[in-house]
């Protein structure tokens, strides 16, 4: 047991301890594993207590300073222990799923939930990395420092992991390292329940999962069988339903298939959830924001640690991030042979994402001289592949030193990663992430814009610069819209009003609705008004409904492009036709008297901020001429007004003011401009060019 100074904390569920000296001691102990608490006579401290845990492990806590502060901690601990008593009953059933319990009891482990490796073989040979001596060392550590939920982390634990983890124990070590074991214990039925509740449900995520199942570690024999595929399917679909906002993204299948070799389905599910949401946030979503951010950071590290190689990459325009991004996303399963991936994961789950940076830097450093000879991305990648194929080769097969004779290329890789980059720490990575995140955000926004513009079915006769400007206006309005589930953000009616307010001189956004205009349901674009509507509704809402091509109450970027195209790229006749269609309520090709009144209301709405009074005279003239040009012979009651599109054109062309408005004035009332933004390309931009060009 370690004797050290540090800080102890108690929460509603856990008691934790972190030593002052980094890495000396760390504890995360669920309160429901506590058997009892005793006071200890200790003359060195103002107050001392002993906490005895489920495995009879005894942890003594001595408080320095005022006794009152220690007493406050003890009272808080007592109160939370009383609450946690109710969870003790489920503890024994959970411990029966932990291999560390089996190791100490020497029980038969056949009934223990296990990974695919037990049936299909483990990539890492136990004979080398977990012999009898190593297993005995693990057992001794568990006896002295607790196990599973009550494990105390000390430097000795890290040394054991580097020496070798027994295959049957590896899954438990991984979930301990990332913390998913605590989630698994807290929610013992969640995995089974979510599978049962969504047994017959289908979503976009489940469809994508089916496409990727057969591409998940095809070199491992289990994934050539229905047993392995079914396990992987259940884990991925369970997580997609567990976190529907994230759902499923590519590379999740690679990570989950690796976990399942050593973990049961439930273990793999919680480990995957912890990786996606805590250990590697932003890695596994549509934007891959977290992974791209770490690529920018990694390039900074290469410039600092390997300046000559960084200069060569820049000279040859080799996109390093396009090569290393799959390493980070797949936790090296994309690049390295599986046995080496497993050993990297042993360290990753204990030391966190820092390991990804360290191993990647070590790969580049070891191969630095060769890589500086690469003339392009292809040669650079080929050199790395050649190196990866030699990782299992002995470096000193003829040495008289027994230990040297066993060292492989991979052992050297881990040694370089561990010793050669002392400045790459968790705190350094955190600082760099905060410093670089805005650049990555701008890069992702630029990628989204280019992708959206490239995928337009029609560009509405706008050139690329004009489309860029339209997108900027469109995105500016949607900036604060929460849109995790959609691949493309869309614009509802209130946002459309704000969009019009930003690009026209006659719309004032939501202010135009007024108190007597629209109820909440109408504002949301779901229903038509039940009360008398303002002219604002008749024009802006009719515009919105007319260009809502999918009838969803939402405008896509394509819809907005078509809307602006009719107005800005159209001619006099096409704009008159647009107004006609907006006000032909029954779509019969004729405007009724009420339609004509609504037509004039819309014109008054657009003209309301104009200083010239001749617009009012023109509208009065328009009404008179509309009666004159009413369609003869229409079968209508009481001979009501009926105005066709050709007749409407004649009416408008007979008035110079209205003709000028439809020919030039309406289009001139729109002002599509870029905002004043930083036009500089971020460094992350190059990553997106290489990956999605």
C-alpha positions as CSV (number, residue, x, y, z in Angstrom):
1,X,0.0,0.0,0.0
2,X,1.3,3.5,-0.9
3,X,1.9,6.2,1.7
4,X,1.6,9.6,0.1
5,X,0.2,13.1,0.4
6,X,-2.7,14.4,-1.7
7,X,-6.3,15.5,-1.9
8,X,-9.3,13.3,-1.0
9,X,-12.8,14.1,-2.3
10,X,-16.3,12.7,-1.6
11,X,-19.2,13.0,-4.0
12,X,-22.7,11.5,-4.0
13,X,-21.3,8.2,-5.4
14,X,-17.6,8.1,-5.1
15,X,-14.6,8.8,-2.9
16,X,-11.5,9.8,-4.8
17,X,-7.9,10.6,-4.1
18,X,-5.2,12.1,-6.2
19,X,-1.6,12.4,-4.9
20,X,0.4,15.6,-5.0
21,X,3.1,13.9,-6.9
22,X,1.6,13.1,-10.4
23,X,1.2,9.3,-11.0
24,X,2.1,8.3,-7.4
25,X,-1.4,7.3,-6.4
26,X,-4.9,7.6,-7.7
27,X,-8.2,6.1,-6.3
28,X,-11.7,6.1,-7.6
29,X,-13.7,4.1,-5.1
30,X,-17.5,3.7,-5.3
31,X,-19.1,4.3,-2.0
32,X,-21.3,1.2,-2.3
33,X,-18.1,-0.9,-2.0
34,X,-17.4,0.4,1.5
35,X,-18.0,-2.1,4.3
36,X,-17.3,0.2,7.3
37,X,-15.4,3.2,8.5
38,X,-13.4,3.3,11.7
39,X,-11.6,6.1,13.6
40,X,-7.8,5.6,13.9
41,X,-5.6,6.8,16.7
42,X,-2.9,8.8,15.0
43,X,-0.8,11.4,16.7
44,X,0.6,12.7,13.3
45,X,-2.7,14.0,12.1
46,X,-5.6,16.1,13.5
47,X,-8.0,13.3,12.5
48,X,-7.5,9.8,10.9
49,X,-10.1,7.3,9.7
50,X,-9.8,3.8,8.1
51,X,-12.1,2.9,5.3
52,X,-12.6,-0.9,4.8
53,X,-13.8,-1.9,1.4
54,X,-15.6,-4.9,0.0
55,X,-12.3,-6.8,-0.6
56,X,-11.1,-6.1,2.9
57,X,-8.7,-3.5,1.6
58,X,-8.0,-1.0,4.4
59,X,-7.3,2.6,3.3
60,X,-6.2,5.0,6.1
61,X,-6.9,8.7,5.6
62,X,-5.1,11.2,7.8
63,X,-6.3,14.8,7.7
64,X,-3.9,17.7,8.1
65,X,-4.8,21.1,9.4
66,X,-7.9,21.8,11.5
67,X,-9.8,18.8,12.9
68,X,-13.1,20.6,12.0
69,X,-12.4,20.2,8.3
70,X,-11.7,16.5,8.7
71,X,-15.0,16.1,10.7
72,X,-16.9,17.9,7.9
73,X,-15.5,15.4,5.4
74,X,-16.5,12.5,7.7
75,X,-20.0,13.8,8.1
76,X,-20.4,14.1,4.3
77,X,-19.0,10.6,3.8
78,X,-21.4,9.2,6.4
79,X,-24.4,10.9,4.8
80,X,-23.5,9.6,1.3
81,X,-22.8,6.1,2.6
82,X,-26.3,5.9,4.0
83,X,-27.7,6.7,0.6
84,X,-25.5,4.2,-1.2
85,X,-26.4,1.3,1.0
86,X,-29.3,0.4,-1.3
87,X,-26.8,-0.4,-4.1
88,X,-24.7,-2.9,-2.2
89,X,-27.1,-5.7,-3.0
90,X,-26.2,-5.7,-6.7
91,X,-22.4,-5.7,-6.0
92,X,-21.9,-9.4,-5.7
93,X,-23.7,-10.2,-9.0
94,X,-21.5,-7.6,-10.7
95,X,-18.2,-8.9,-9.3
96,X,-19.1,-12.3,-10.7
97,X,-18.5,-10.8,-14.2
98,X,-14.9,-9.7,-13.3
99,X,-12.0,-11.9,-14.2
100,X,-9.9,-10.4,-11.4
101,X,-12.1,-12.2,-8.9
102,X,-11.6,-15.5,-10.7
103,X,-7.8,-15.1,-10.6
104,X,-7.7,-14.8,-6.8
105,X,-10.2,-17.6,-6.2
106,X,-8.6,-20.0,-8.7
107,X,-12.2,-20.7,-9.9
108,X,-13.2,-22.1,-13.3
109,X,-13.9,-19.1,-15.5
110,X,-15.9,-20.9,-18.1
111,X,-19.2,-19.2,-17.1
112,X,-17.6,-15.8,-17.0
113,X,-18.7,-13.5,-19.9
114,X,-15.8,-13.2,-22.2
115,X,-14.7,-11.7,-25.5
116,X,-14.4,-13.4,-28.8
117,X,-10.7,-14.2,-28.1
118,X,-11.6,-17.1,-25.8
119,X,-13.3,-18.9,-28.8
120,X,-11.4,-17.6,-31.8
121,X,-7.9,-16.9,-30.3
122,X,-6.1,-13.9,-29.0
123,X,-3.8,-11.8,-31.2
124,X,-1.3,-11.4,-28.4
125,X,0.4,-14.6,-27.3
126,X,0.1,-15.2,-23.5
127,X,3.3,-17.2,-23.5
128,X,5.4,-14.1,-23.9
129,X,3.4,-11.3,-22.3
130,X,1.6,-13.1,-19.5
131,X,3.6,-16.1,-18.3
132,X,3.2,-17.6,-14.8
133,X,5.5,-15.0,-13.2
134,X,3.5,-12.2,-14.7
135,X,0.2,-13.7,-13.6
136,X,1.5,-14.1,-10.1
137,X,2.6,-10.4,-10.1
138,X,-1.0,-9.4,-11.1
139,X,-2.5,-11.6,-8.4
140,X,-0.2,-10.1,-5.8
141,X,-1.1,-6.5,-6.9
142,X,-4.8,-7.3,-6.5
143,X,-4.3,-8.7,-3.1
144,X,-2.4,-5.6,-1.9
145,X,-4.1,-2.8,-3.8
146,X,-7.7,-4.0,-4.5
147,X,-9.2,-5.0,-7.7
148,X,-11.9,-4.1,-10.2
149,X,-14.1,-1.4,-8.5
150,X,-11.7,-0.9,-5.6
151,X,-8.4,-0.9,-7.5
152,X,-5.8,1.6,-6.4
153,X,-3.6,2.9,-9.3
154,X,0.1,3.2,-8.5
155,X,3.3,3.2,-10.6
156,X,3.5,-0.5,-10.0
157,X,0.2,-1.0,-11.9
158,X,1.6,0.9,-14.9
159,X,4.7,-1.3,-14.8
160,X,2.6,-4.4,-14.8
161,X,0.6,-3.2,-17.8
162,X,3.8,-2.4,-19.7
163,X,5.2,-5.9,-18.8
164,X,2.1,-7.7,-20.1
165,X,-1.6,-8.2,-19.4
166,X,-3.1,-11.7,-19.3
167,X,-5.5,-12.0,-22.2
168,X,-8.5,-13.0,-20.0
169,X,-7.8,-9.9,-17.8
170,X,-7.2,-7.4,-20.6
171,X,-10.8,-6.4,-21.1
172,X,-11.2,-5.6,-17.4
173,X,-8.0,-3.6,-17.4
174,X,-9.2,-1.6,-20.3
175,X,-12.6,-0.8,-18.8
176,X,-10.8,0.2,-15.5
177,X,-8.4,2.5,-17.4
178,X,-11.1,4.4,-19.2
179,X,-13.7,4.3,-16.3
180,X,-16.4,2.4,-18.2
181,X,-16.5,-0.3,-15.5
182,X,-18.3,2.2,-13.2
183,X,-21.0,2.9,-15.8
184,X,-21.4,-0.9,-16.3
185,X,-21.9,-1.4,-12.6
186,X,-24.2,1.6,-12.1
187,X,-26.6,0.5,-15.0
188,X,-26.5,-3.3,-14.9
189,X,-29.6,-3.8,-17.2
190,X,-29.2,-0.9,-19.6
191,X,-27.5,-2.7,-22.4
192,X,-30.0,-5.6,-22.5
193,X,-33.0,-3.2,-22.1
194,X,-31.9,-1.0,-25.0
195,X,-31.5,-4.0,-27.3
196,X,-34.9,-5.3,-26.3
197,X,-36.7,-2.0,-26.7
198,X,-35.3,-1.4,-30.1
199,X,-35.3,-4.9,-31.4
200,X,-37.3,-4.2,-34.6
201,X,-36.4,-0.5,-35.0
202,X,-34.6,0.8,-38.0
203,X,-32.8,4.1,-38.4
204,X,-30.2,5.7,-40.7
205,X,-27.5,4.6,-38.2
206,X,-28.6,0.9,-38.2
207,X,-28.5,1.0,-42.0
208,X,-25.0,2.4,-42.1
209,X,-23.9,-0.2,-39.5
210,X,-25.0,-3.1,-41.7
211,X,-22.9,-1.7,-44.6
212,X,-19.7,-1.7,-42.4
213,X,-20.1,-5.0,-40.5
214,X,-18.1,-7.1,-43.0
215,X,-15.4,-4.4,-43.2
216,X,-14.6,-4.6,-39.5
217,X,-11.2,-6.3,-38.8
218,X,-11.7,-8.9,-41.6
219,X,-8.3,-10.4,-40.8
220,X,-9.6,-11.6,-37.4
221,X,-11.4,-15.0,-37.9
222,X,-14.4,-14.2,-35.6
223,X,-15.6,-11.5,-38.1
224,X,-15.8,-14.1,-40.8
225,X,-18.5,-15.9,-38.7
226,X,-22.1,-15.0,-37.7
227,X,-21.1,-15.1,-34.1
228,X,-18.6,-12.3,-34.4
229,X,-20.8,-10.2,-36.8
230,X,-23.9,-10.6,-34.5
231,X,-22.0,-9.4,-31.5
232,X,-20.6,-6.4,-33.3
233,X,-24.0,-5.6,-34.7
234,X,-25.6,-5.6,-31.3
235,X,-23.0,-3.4,-29.7
236,X,-23.0,-0.8,-32.5
237,X,-26.8,-0.7,-32.7
238,X,-27.2,-0.5,-28.9
239,X,-24.9,2.5,-28.8
240,X,-26.7,4.1,-31.8
241,X,-30.0,3.9,-29.8
242,X,-28.2,4.9,-26.5
243,X,-26.9,8.1,-28.1
244,X,-29.1,8.9,-31.1
245,X,-27.7,12.3,-31.6
246,X,-24.3,10.8,-32.3
247,X,-25.7,7.5,-33.7
248,X,-23.0,5.7,-35.7
249,X,-20.0,7.0,-37.5
250,X,-17.3,5.2,-39.5
251,X,-14.3,3.9,-37.5
252,X,-16.7,3.0,-34.6
253,X,-16.9,-0.4,-36.1
254,X,-13.1,-0.8,-36.1
255,X,-12.9,0.3,-32.5
256,X,-15.8,-1.9,-31.3
257,X,-14.6,-5.0,-33.2
258,X,-11.2,-4.6,-31.4
259,X,-12.8,-4.2,-28.0
260,X,-15.0,-7.3,-28.5
261,X,-11.9,-9.6,-28.8
262,X,-11.2,-9.1,-25.1
263,X,-14.6,-7.8,-23.8
264,X,-18.1,-9.1,-23.4
265,X,-20.8,-7.3,-25.4
266,X,-21.8,-5.2,-22.3
267,X,-18.2,-4.3,-21.5
268,X,-17.6,-3.3,-25.1
269,X,-20.8,-1.2,-25.2
270,X,-19.8,0.8,-22.2
271,X,-16.2,1.1,-23.2
272,X,-17.3,2.4,-26.7
273,X,-19.6,4.9,-25.0
274,X,-16.9,6.2,-22.7
275,X,-14.4,6.5,-25.6
276,X,-16.9,8.4,-27.8
277,X,-18.2,10.7,-25.1
278,X,-15.3,11.2,-22.7
279,X,-11.9,9.9,-23.8
280,X,-12.1,11.1,-27.4
281,X,-15.0,13.6,-27.6
282,X,-15.7,14.8,-31.2
283,X,-13.8,11.9,-32.8
284,X,-16.8,9.9,-33.9
285,X,-19.3,12.3,-35.4
286,X,-20.1,13.7,-38.8
287,X,-17.6,16.6,-38.5
288,X,-14.9,14.6,-36.7
289,X,-14.1,17.9,-34.9
290,X,-12.1,16.3,-32.1
291,X,-9.9,14.2,-34.4
292,X,-9.3,17.1,-36.8
293,X,-8.4,19.3,-33.9
294,X,-5.9,16.8,-32.7
295,X,-4.4,16.6,-36.2
296,X,-3.7,20.3,-36.1
297,X,-2.1,19.8,-32.6
298,X,-0.1,16.9,-33.9
299,X,1.4,18.9,-36.8
300,X,2.4,21.6,-34.2
301,X,4.2,18.8,-32.3
302,X,6.0,17.6,-35.4
303,X,7.3,21.1,-36.1
304,X,8.6,21.3,-32.6
305,X,10.0,17.8,-32.1
306,X,11.0,16.9,-35.7
307,X,11.6,20.3,-37.4
308,X,13.6,18.8,-40.3
309,X,10.9,16.4,-41.2
310,X,8.3,19.1,-40.8
311,X,10.2,21.4,-43.2
312,X,10.4,18.5,-45.8
313,X,6.7,17.9,-45.6
314,X,6.0,21.6,-46.2
315,X,8.4,21.7,-49.1
316,X,6.9,18.6,-50.8
317,X,3.3,19.6,-49.9
318,X,2.8,16.3,-48.2
319,X,-0.4,16.3,-46.1
320,X,0.6,14.6,-42.9
321,X,-2.8,14.8,-41.3
322,X,-4.4,12.9,-44.2
323,X,-2.0,10.1,-43.3
324,X,-2.2,10.2,-39.5
325,X,-5.9,10.9,-39.1
326,X,-6.9,7.2,-39.6
327,X,-4.3,6.2,-37.0
328,X,-6.1,8.4,-34.4
329,X,-9.6,7.4,-35.4
330,X,-9.0,3.7,-35.5
331,X,-6.5,3.7,-32.5
332,X,-3.9,2.4,-35.0
333,X,-6.0,-0.6,-36.0
334,X,-6.1,0.9,-39.5
335,X,-2.3,0.8,-39.8
336,X,-0.6,-1.7,-37.6
337,X,-0.9,-5.5,-37.3
338,X,-3.5,-6.4,-34.6
339,X,-1.0,-7.8,-32.0
340,X,0.7,-4.4,-31.8
341,X,-2.6,-2.5,-31.7
342,X,-3.6,-4.4,-28.6
343,X,-0.4,-3.5,-26.8
344,X,-0.8,0.2,-27.7
345,X,-4.4,0.0,-26.4
346,X,-3.0,-1.4,-23.1
347,X,-1.3,1.9,-22.6
348,X,-3.9,4.1,-24.2
349,X,-6.6,3.0,-21.7
350,X,-4.3,3.9,-18.8
351,X,-2.6,7.0,-20.1
352,X,-5.3,8.4,-22.3
353,X,-5.1,10.1,-25.7
354,X,-1.6,11.3,-25.1
355,X,-0.5,7.8,-26.2
356,X,-1.8,8.5,-29.7
357,X,0.5,11.5,-30.0
358,X,3.5,9.8,-28.5
359,X,3.3,6.6,-30.7
360,X,2.7,8.7,-33.8
361,X,5.7,10.9,-33.1
362,X,7.8,7.9,-32.4
363,X,6.9,6.3,-35.8
364,X,8.0,9.5,-37.6
365,X,11.2,9.9,-35.5
366,X,12.4,6.3,-36.1
367,X,11.8,6.6,-39.8
368,X,12.8,10.3,-40.1
369,X,15.7,9.9,-42.5
370,X,13.8,7.7,-44.9
371,X,10.7,9.8,-44.8
372,X,12.7,12.9,-45.8
373,X,13.5,11.1,-49.1
374,X,9.8,10.8,-49.9
375,X,8.8,13.0,-52.9
376,X,5.0,12.8,-52.4
377,X,2.2,11.4,-50.2
378,X,2.3,8.1,-52.0
379,X,6.0,7.5,-51.3
380,X,5.6,8.7,-47.7
381,X,2.8,6.2,-47.1
382,X,4.6,3.3,-48.8
383,X,7.7,3.9,-46.5
384,X,5.5,3.7,-43.4
385,X,3.8,0.5,-44.6
386,X,7.2,-1.1,-45.1
387,X,8.1,-0.1,-41.5
388,X,4.9,-1.4,-40.1
389,X,5.6,-4.8,-41.7
390,X,8.9,-5.1,-39.9
391,X,7.7,-4.4,-36.3
392,X,7.9,-8.0,-35.3
393,X,11.5,-8.5,-36.5
394,X,14.2,-8.9,-33.8
395,X,16.6,-6.0,-33.8
396,X,19.6,-7.8,-32.2
397,X,19.2,-11.6,-32.9
398,X,22.9,-12.3,-32.5
399,X,23.5,-10.4,-29.4
400,X,25.1,-12.1,-26.4
401,X,22.7,-10.2,-24.1
402,X,19.7,-12.4,-23.6
403,X,17.4,-9.4,-23.1
404,X,18.6,-7.6,-26.2
405,X,18.0,-10.7,-28.3
406,X,14.3,-10.5,-27.6
407,X,13.8,-6.8,-28.5
408,X,11.7,-6.2,-31.6
409,X,11.0,-3.2,-33.7
410,X,7.8,-2.7,-31.8
411,X,9.6,-2.7,-28.5
412,X,11.9,0.0,-29.8
413,X,8.8,2.0,-30.9
414,X,7.3,1.9,-27.5
415,X,10.7,2.8,-25.9
416,X,11.0,5.9,-28.1
417,X,7.4,6.9,-27.5
418,X,7.9,6.6,-23.7
419,X,11.3,8.4,-23.4
420,X,11.9,10.8,-26.2
421,X,9.0,13.3,-25.9
422,X,8.8,14.5,-22.2
423,X,7.1,17.7,-23.3
424,X,4.1,15.9,-24.6
425,X,1.9,15.8,-21.6
426,X,-1.9,15.9,-20.9
427,X,-1.7,19.5,-19.9
428,X,0.2,20.4,-23.1
429,X,-2.4,18.8,-25.2
430,X,-5.2,20.6,-23.3
431,X,-3.6,24.0,-23.8
432,X,-3.0,23.3,-27.5
433,X,-6.6,22.2,-28.0
434,X,-7.9,25.4,-26.5
435,X,-5.6,27.5,-28.7
436,X,-6.4,25.7,-31.9
437,X,-10.1,25.0,-31.7
438,X,-11.3,28.2,-33.4
439,X,-9.2,27.5,-36.4
440,X,-10.6,24.0,-36.7
441,X,-14.2,25.3,-36.4
442,X,-13.6,27.7,-39.3
443,X,-12.1,24.9,-41.3
444,X,-15.1,22.6,-40.7
445,X,-17.5,25.4,-41.6
446,X,-15.6,26.0,-44.9
447,X,-15.8,22.2,-45.6
448,X,-19.5,22.2,-45.0
449,X,-20.0,25.2,-47.3
450,X,-18.0,23.6,-50.2
451,X,-19.8,20.3,-49.8
452,X,-23.2,21.9,-49.7
453,X,-22.4,24.0,-52.8
454,X,-20.9,21.1,-54.7
455,X,-24.0,19.0,-54.1
456,X,-26.5,21.5,-55.3
457,X,-28.8,20.1,-58.0
458,X,-28.9,23.5,-59.7
459,X,-26.8,26.6,-59.0
460,X,-29.6,29.0,-60.0
461,X,-27.2,30.7,-62.5
462,X,-25.1,32.0,-59.7
463,X,-21.3,31.8,-60.0
464,X,-19.1,30.3,-57.2
465,X,-18.4,33.7,-55.5
466,X,-22.1,34.5,-55.4
467,X,-23.0,31.1,-54.0
468,X,-20.3,31.6,-51.3
469,X,-21.9,34.9,-50.3
470,X,-25.4,33.4,-50.3
471,X,-24.2,30.5,-48.1
472,X,-22.6,33.0,-45.7
473,X,-25.9,34.9,-45.3
474,X,-27.8,31.6,-45.0
475,X,-25.3,30.2,-42.4
476,X,-25.3,33.4,-40.4
477,X,-29.0,33.0,-39.7
478,X,-28.6,29.3,-38.8
479,X,-25.5,29.8,-36.6
480,X,-27.3,29.1,-33.3
481,X,-29.6,26.4,-34.5
482,X,-28.9,23.0,-32.8
483,X,-28.7,20.6,-35.6
484,X,-26.8,17.5,-34.5
485,X,-29.2,15.0,-36.1
486,X,-29.3,16.5,-39.6
487,X,-26.6,16.3,-42.2
488,X,-27.7,19.7,-43.6
489,X,-29.1,22.5,-41.5
490,X,-32.5,23.9,-42.6
491,X,-34.4,27.1,-42.1
492,X,-37.8,27.3,-40.6
493,X,-40.2,30.3,-41.1
494,X,-39.0,32.5,-38.2
495,X,-35.4,32.0,-39.4
496,X,-36.6,32.8,-43.0
497,X,-37.9,36.1,-41.7
498,X,-34.5,36.8,-40.1
499,X,-32.9,35.9,-43.4
500,X,-35.1,38.3,-45.3
501,X,-34.4,41.0,-42.8
502,X,-30.6,40.5,-43.4
503,X,-30.8,40.7,-47.2
504,X,-33.8,43.1,-48.0
505,X,-34.7,46.6,-47.0
506,X,-38.4,45.9,-46.6
507,X,-38.4,43.0,-44.0
508,X,-37.9,43.6,-40.3
509,X,-37.8,39.9,-39.3
510,X,-40.0,38.7,-36.5
511,X,-41.0,42.3,-35.7
512,X,-43.1,42.3,-38.8
513,X,-45.5,39.7,-37.3
514,X,-47.2,42.0,-35.0
515,X,-49.6,41.3,-32.2
516,X,-52.7,40.7,-34.4
517,X,-51.0,38.6,-37.0
518,X,-49.8,35.0,-36.1
519,X,-50.2,32.6,-33.3
520,X,-47.4,30.3,-32.1
521,X,-48.4,27.5,-34.4
522,X,-48.2,29.7,-37.4
523,X,-44.9,31.2,-36.4
524,X,-43.5,27.7,-36.4
525,X,-44.7,27.2,-39.9
526,X,-47.0,24.2,-39.1
527,X,-50.5,25.5,-39.8
528,X,-52.3,28.2,-41.7
529,X,-53.8,31.1,-39.7
530,X,-57.2,31.0,-38.1
531,X,-57.4,34.7,-37.5
532,X,-57.2,37.6,-39.9
533,X,-53.6,37.7,-41.2
534,X,-51.4,40.7,-41.7
535,X,-50.0,41.4,-45.2
536,X,-46.7,40.2,-43.8
537,X,-48.1,36.7,-43.6
538,X,-49.5,37.0,-47.1
539,X,-46.2,37.8,-48.6
540,X,-43.3,36.3,-46.5
541,X,-45.2,33.2,-45.6
542,X,-46.4,32.7,-49.1
543,X,-42.8,33.0,-50.3
544,X,-41.7,30.5,-47.7
545,X,-44.4,28.0,-48.6
546,X,-43.8,28.4,-52.3
547,X,-40.2,27.5,-52.1
548,X,-40.6,24.7,-49.5
549,X,-40.0,22.1,-52.1
550,X,-40.2,19.1,-49.7
551,X,-43.3,20.4,-47.8
552,X,-41.6,20.0,-44.5
553,X,-41.9,23.5,-43.1
554,X,-38.2,23.9,-43.6
555,X,-36.1,25.5,-46.4
556,X,-32.9,23.8,-47.5
557,X,-30.0,25.7,-48.9
558,X,-31.1,24.5,-52.4
559,X,-34.5,26.1,-51.8
560,X,-33.0,29.4,-50.8
561,X,-30.8,29.4,-53.9
562,X,-33.8,28.8,-56.1
563,X,-35.8,31.5,-54.3
564,X,-33.0,34.1,-54.8
565,X,-32.4,32.9,-58.4
566,X,-36.0,33.7,-59.5
567,X,-35.7,37.2,-58.1
568,X,-32.0,38.1,-58.8
569,X,-31.4,36.2,-62.0
570,X,-34.9,36.3,-63.4
571,X,-36.5,38.9,-65.7
572,X,-39.5,41.1,-65.6
573,X,-41.9,38.3,-66.8
574,X,-40.6,35.6,-64.4
575,X,-41.0,38.0,-61.4
576,X,-44.5,38.8,-62.4
577,X,-45.2,35.0,-62.7
578,X,-43.7,34.5,-59.2
579,X,-46.1,37.0,-57.7
580,X,-49.0,35.5,-59.6
581,X,-48.3,32.0,-58.2
582,X,-47.8,33.3,-54.7
583,X,-51.3,34.7,-54.7
584,X,-53.2,32.2,-56.8
585,X,-54.6,30.4,-53.7
586,X,-56.4,27.6,-55.4
587,X,-53.8,27.2,-58.2
588,X,-56.4,27.3,-60.9
589,X,-54.5,29.9,-63.0
590,X,-56.9,32.8,-62.1
591,X,-56.7,35.4,-59.4
592,X,-59.9,36.1,-57.6
593,X,-60.9,39.4,-56.2
594,X,-59.5,38.5,-52.8
595,X,-56.3,37.2,-54.4
596,X,-55.9,40.6,-56.1
597,X,-56.5,42.4,-52.8
598,X,-53.8,40.2,-51.2
599,X,-51.6,41.0,-54.2
600,X,-51.9,44.7,-53.5
601,X,-51.4,44.2,-49.8
602,X,-48.1,42.4,-50.6
603,X,-47.0,45.3,-52.8
604,X,-47.9,47.8,-50.0
605,X,-45.8,45.7,-47.6
606,X,-42.8,45.8,-49.9
607,X,-43.3,49.6,-50.6
608,X,-43.9,50.6,-47.0
609,X,-40.4,52.1,-46.5
610,X,-40.2,53.9,-49.8
611,X,-40.5,57.6,-49.7
612,X,-42.1,58.1,-53.1
613,X,-45.9,58.4,-53.0
614,X,-46.5,57.4,-56.6
615,X,-46.5,53.8,-55.5
616,X,-49.8,54.3,-53.8
617,X,-51.3,55.9,-57.0
618,X,-49.9,52.9,-59.0
619,X,-51.6,50.4,-56.7
620,X,-54.9,52.3,-57.0
621,X,-54.5,52.3,-60.8
622,X,-53.7,48.6,-60.6
623,X,-57.0,47.8,-59.0
624,X,-58.9,49.7,-61.6
625,X,-57.1,48.0,-64.5
626,X,-57.5,44.6,-62.9
627,X,-61.3,45.0,-63.2
628,X,-60.9,46.1,-66.8
629,X,-58.8,43.1,-67.7
630,X,-60.8,40.5,-65.9
631,X,-61.2,37.4,-67.9
632,X,-64.4,37.4,-70.0
633,X,-66.7,34.4,-70.1
634,X,-65.6,32.9,-66.7
635,X,-68.2,30.8,-65.1
636,X,-68.4,32.6,-61.8
637,X,-71.1,33.7,-59.4
638,X,-72.2,37.3,-59.7
639,X,-69.5,37.9,-62.3
640,X,-66.7,38.2,-59.8
641,X,-63.2,39.3,-60.9
642,X,-60.9,36.6,-62.4
643,X,-57.5,37.7,-63.6
644,X,-55.2,35.4,-65.6
645,X,-51.4,35.6,-65.8
646,X,-51.4,37.2,-69.3
647,X,-53.9,39.7,-68.1
648,X,-51.9,40.4,-64.9
649,X,-48.8,41.1,-67.1
650,X,-50.9,43.6,-69.2
651,X,-52.1,45.3,-66.0
652,X,-48.5,45.7,-64.7
653,X,-47.0,46.7,-68.0
654,X,-49.7,49.4,-68.4
655,X,-48.2,51.2,-65.3
656,X,-44.7,52.6,-65.6
657,X,-44.0,52.5,-61.8
658,X,-45.1,48.8,-61.4
659,X,-43.3,47.8,-64.6
660,X,-40.1,49.4,-63.2
661,X,-40.6,47.7,-59.9
662,X,-40.9,44.2,-61.4
663,X,-38.1,44.9,-63.9
664,X,-35.5,46.3,-61.5
665,X,-36.9,47.6,-58.2
666,X,-37.8,44.3,-56.5
667,X,-34.4,42.7,-57.3
668,X,-32.7,45.9,-56.2
669,X,-34.4,45.7,-52.8
670,X,-32.2,42.6,-52.1
671,X,-28.6,43.2,-50.9
672,X,-26.6,40.0,-50.6
673,X,-23.2,40.9,-49.0
674,X,-20.5,39.1,-47.2
675,X,-20.0,39.8,-43.5
676,X,-16.6,41.2,-42.4
677,X,-14.8,38.0,-41.5
678,X,-11.3,36.8,-41.4
679,X,-10.7,35.4,-44.9
680,X,-7.4,33.7,-44.0
681,X,-7.3,30.0,-44.6
682,X,-6.8,28.0,-41.4
683,X,-4.2,25.3,-41.2
684,X,-7.0,22.8,-40.7
685,X,-8.2,23.8,-44.2
686,X,-5.5,21.7,-45.8
687,X,-6.6,18.6,-43.9
688,X,-10.1,19.0,-45.4
689,X,-8.8,19.5,-48.9
690,X,-6.8,16.3,-48.7
691,X,-9.5,14.2,-47.2
692,X,-12.6,15.3,-49.1
693,X,-11.4,16.9,-52.3
